[in-house]
Amino acid sequence: MALLIHNTQTAQQTSTQRHNIAAAAAAVEKCTGPSGEGAEKASRPHSIPQLGCLSNIQTGIGAVVVVVVVVVVVVVVVVVVVVVVVVVVVVVVVVVVVVVVVVVVVVSHHGL
């Protein structure tokens, strides 16, 4: 069940990442144009509107970085939860085996 939840979360995060990367790429093309004319304009001091456009690109890149950090944190949390669940299951199995062995030894030595 945890693996299914993890796979669903990963698929949703991948979709969000693709959307954010596409939005950042569209912002770059909007600023620079397909052949890069906007980049030349942005380097000229009289091209004030381009500066706002460049700040949009930085915002888009920042959003991608935030998404990547969130994905990494979620993956680490999921891995830690899975490891804790596995450890708990192993401890429970060991305790059950020890109890069964003790009961068998006591019954075999003392009888019922």
N, C-alpha and C positions, 0 to 999 in steps of 0.2 A: 504494500500500500504506500509506504514511504517513497519507494522508487517511482511509483506512478505519479505521486504528487510532485516529486523532484523533476521528473521529465516534463510534466505540464508547466511547472514554473520556468524551467529552462527554455521551453518553446516560446512562452510568452515574453521572456526577457530577450530572446534572440530577435523576435519580431519587433520589439520596441527599439532595440539597438539598430536594426536595419532602417527603421523609420527615422530615427535621429540622425543616422549617417547620411541618409538620402536628403533630409532637410538641410544638413550642413553643406552637402555638395550643391544643392540648389541655391543656397545663399551665396556660395562662392561664385557659381556661374552668374548669378544675378549681378554681383558686384563687378566681376571681371569680364563678363561676356564670354561667348564661346571661344573667341580668339585672344582673349586677354587684354582688350582695349581698356577695360575698366581699371586694370592694375596700373596701366600707365597714368590714367587720370587720377588715381588715388595717390600716386607719388607726386603729383603737382600740387603746390600749395593752394591754388584757387579752386580746387575740386572738393569743396566742403561736403556736399551730399554723400560722396563716396566714403567719407570717414564714418558716418553713421552706419553705412552698409557694412563696413569692416567690423564695427563693434557687434553687429548681428552675427557675423561669422564667429567671433570669439565666444559669444553666448551659445551658439550651436555646438562649438567644440567643447565648451564647459559642460553642456548637457550630456554629451557623449561620455566625457570623463566621469561625470556623476553616475551615469547608468552603469559604466564598467565597474566602478567601485562598489555600487550596490549589488551587482551580479556576483562579484567576488565574495562579498560579505555573506550573501545568501547561500552561496555554494559552501563556504566554510561552515556556516551554521548547520546546514543540512548534513554535511559530513560528520560534524561533531555529534549531532543528534543520532545519526545512524550508529556511530561507534558506541555511544552510551547505551543505546538499545541492545546492541550485540553483547556488550559487557554484562548488562543486567540479565539477559537470557542465559549467558554462560554461567553466571553466578547461581542463578536459580537451578539450573540443571545440576551443577556440582552439589549444591545443598541437598537436592532431592536424592541424588545417588548416594551421598554420605548417609542420609537418614535411612534409606533402604538397606544399605550394607550394615549399619548398626542394628537395625531391627532384625535382620536375618541372623547376625552373629548372636545377639541376645537370645533369640528364640531357639537357635540351634544348641546353645550351651545350657539353657535353663529349661527348655521345653515349655509347652503351654500348660 
